Amino acid sequence: MKKFPVISKRGNEYRVDVKECRLFVDHYEVYVYERYIGWFKRERFRFLNESFMGYPRSYNANEFDFDFIAMAKHEVERMENSWEADEKREQLKIEAERKFEEWDGDCSE
């Protein structure tokens, strides 16, 4: 099953594919893609939510009562929240590096 566009709470557009997992019964994989324009101005999609060896997270459909919409929403929100956490961590790292460069080297404090 495919759906485009799926618009997140932050206003970003994604394509979401839900496929039955081949390894586990009643499990589904939710693939999230972003759209971009490739060569010759062709519309292309880039896979975003790789978790393990090129595959996304697998969801137990029983936990979601086979609600594929809820699975898709959960995966998009989880992915965007992880990006937000990464951005915050990167900002903390930049701030810490700046403070270290400005430090006068005095350890007596």
N, C-alpha and C positions, 0 to 999 in steps of 0.2 A: 504494500500500500504506500502511495506517495501523496504528499500534500505540499503545494507551493502556491502562494507564500504563507508561511507561518510567521506571524509577527509577535515578537517577544514583548514583555512589559517595558523594555527599554526602547522599543521601536525598531529593532533590527529585524530584517527579513531573512528567513531561512527556508530551505527545503527539508522536510522531514520524511524519512522512509522508515516504515515499521516492517520488519521481516521476521518470520518464525525462525527461532534458533534451531540449528540442526543437532545440537548436542543434548539439550534438555527438553523434556516434555513441558508444555505450557509456558515456555519462556520465549520472549520476543526481544529482538535487538532493535534499538532506536538509533538510526543514523541521522546526523544533522549535517547539512551542507550549507555553505554560503555561495551566493551567486557572484560571478565575475564575468567580465567580457574578455574572451580569449582572442586568439589569432583570427583575422578576417572578421572581427566584430561578432563572433559567435558567442552565444550565451553558454557559459560553462558553470559547473558547480564543484567546489572544493570541500572535501571531507574534513570535518572539524573535530569531532569528539572521539578520537581514537583513544582507547583505554588500555588494551592489551593486544599486542601482536597484530595491529591493524584492525581490530574489532572493537565496537563500542560495548558499553555495559549491556548485560542481558537482564531483562526484567521478568519477574515471575508474574504472569498474567493473573493468577489467582489473588495476589495481593492487591491488584488494581481492579479486580472484578471484570477483567477483560475490557477495561476502558482504555482503548488505545490513545484517545485524546489526552487523558490524564498522564499516560506514560510519556507522550511527546512533550507536554507542558513541563513535566518534572525534569526531563532530560535537558531541555533548552534552558530552564532556570538553573539547574545544577551546573551546566557548562558556563553560563554567564557569571554565576557567582564565583566559580573557580577562577575565571579571568579577572574578576574584580579583586579577589584575594591576592592574585599574582601581582596586579598593579600596585596594590597597597604595600606588599612586601618589597617590590622594586623601589617605591618611593622611600620607604624606611631605609633601604640600603644606600640610596643616593644621599639621604640626609645624614646618615652615619658616616659616610665617606667624607662629606663636606665638613662635619664637625671634627673629624680626625685631622683633616688637612689644616683647619684653623687652630687646632690645639697647640699650645706653646710648649708642650712636652713636660710641664711641671707636674710631678707626681706627689708633691708634698701636701696637696689638698685633701 
